[in-house]
Amino acid sequence: MICNNCNSNDTRVELVQDKMKHKSRGALAKIGRIFLIIYTLGLWLLVPKGKGTSKIKNKKMLICNNCGHVEEIK
């Protein structure tokens, strides 16, 4: 690929982390866990909690090794 700033062919493409969304567990799951802790007299505390899910969005960036110009590739 060619740099738009200096017209050099010495470029590289990198993935850059853009956004991260984290979805936690719902209120019903938390209430259920509390109920199980009480019902089992605290033994349920030995079971690890679920963490939820995460989504990461990446962007492609073109970086010129000659002049340092950075631009997003769509």
C-alpha positions in Angstrom: 0.0 0.0 0.0 1.1 3.6 -0.6 1.3 6.4 2.0 -1.0 9.3 1.1 1.3 11.7 2.7 4.7 11.0 1.2 3.9 8.4 -1.5 6.2 5.8 0.0 5.8 2.0 -0.4 7.4 1.4 3.0 4.2 0.9 5.0 2.7 -1.6 7.4 -0.9 -2.5 8.4 -1.6 -3.1 12.1 -4.8 -4.0 14.1 -5.5 -1.5 16.9 -8.0 -2.1 19.7 -10.8 0.4 19.3 -13.7 -0.4 21.6 -14.4 -2.9 24.4 -17.9 -3.8 25.6 -18.4 -5.8 28.8 -21.7 -7.4 29.5 -22.1 -8.4 33.1 -24.4 -11.0 34.5 -28.0 -10.0 35.2 -29.8 -9.2 38.4 -31.7 -12.5 38.4 -28.4 -14.5 38.3 -27.1 -12.5 41.2 -30.3 -13.1 43.3 -30.1 -16.8 42.4 -26.5 -17.0 43.6 -27.4 -15.3 46.9 -30.3 -17.8 47.3 -28.0 -20.8 46.7 -25.5 -19.4 49.2 -28.1 -19.2 51.9 -29.7 -22.6 51.0 -26.4 -24.5 51.0 -25.2 -22.7 54.2 -22.3 -21.0 52.4 -21.0 -24.0 50.5 -22.0 -22.3 47.2 -19.2 -19.7 47.9 -16.7 -22.3 46.9 -18.1 -22.3 43.3 -16.5 -19.5 41.2 -18.6 -16.7 39.9 -19.3 -16.4 36.2 -17.5 -13.4 34.7 -19.8 -12.4 31.8 -18.7 -11.7 28.3 -16.5 -9.1 26.5 -16.4 -8.0 22.9 -13.5 -6.2 21.4 -13.6 -4.2 18.2 -10.4 -3.7 16.2 -9.5 -1.2 13.5 -7.0 -1.6 10.7 -4.4 1.2 10.6 -1.9 2.0 7.8 1.3 3.2 9.3 4.1 4.7 7.1 7.6 3.7 8.2 9.1 6.6 6.3 7.2 9.7 7.6 5.1 8.2 10.4 1.7 9.1 8.9 -1.2 7.0 10.3 -4.6 6.5 8.7 -7.5 4.2 9.2 -8.3 1.6 6.5 -12.0 1.0 5.9 
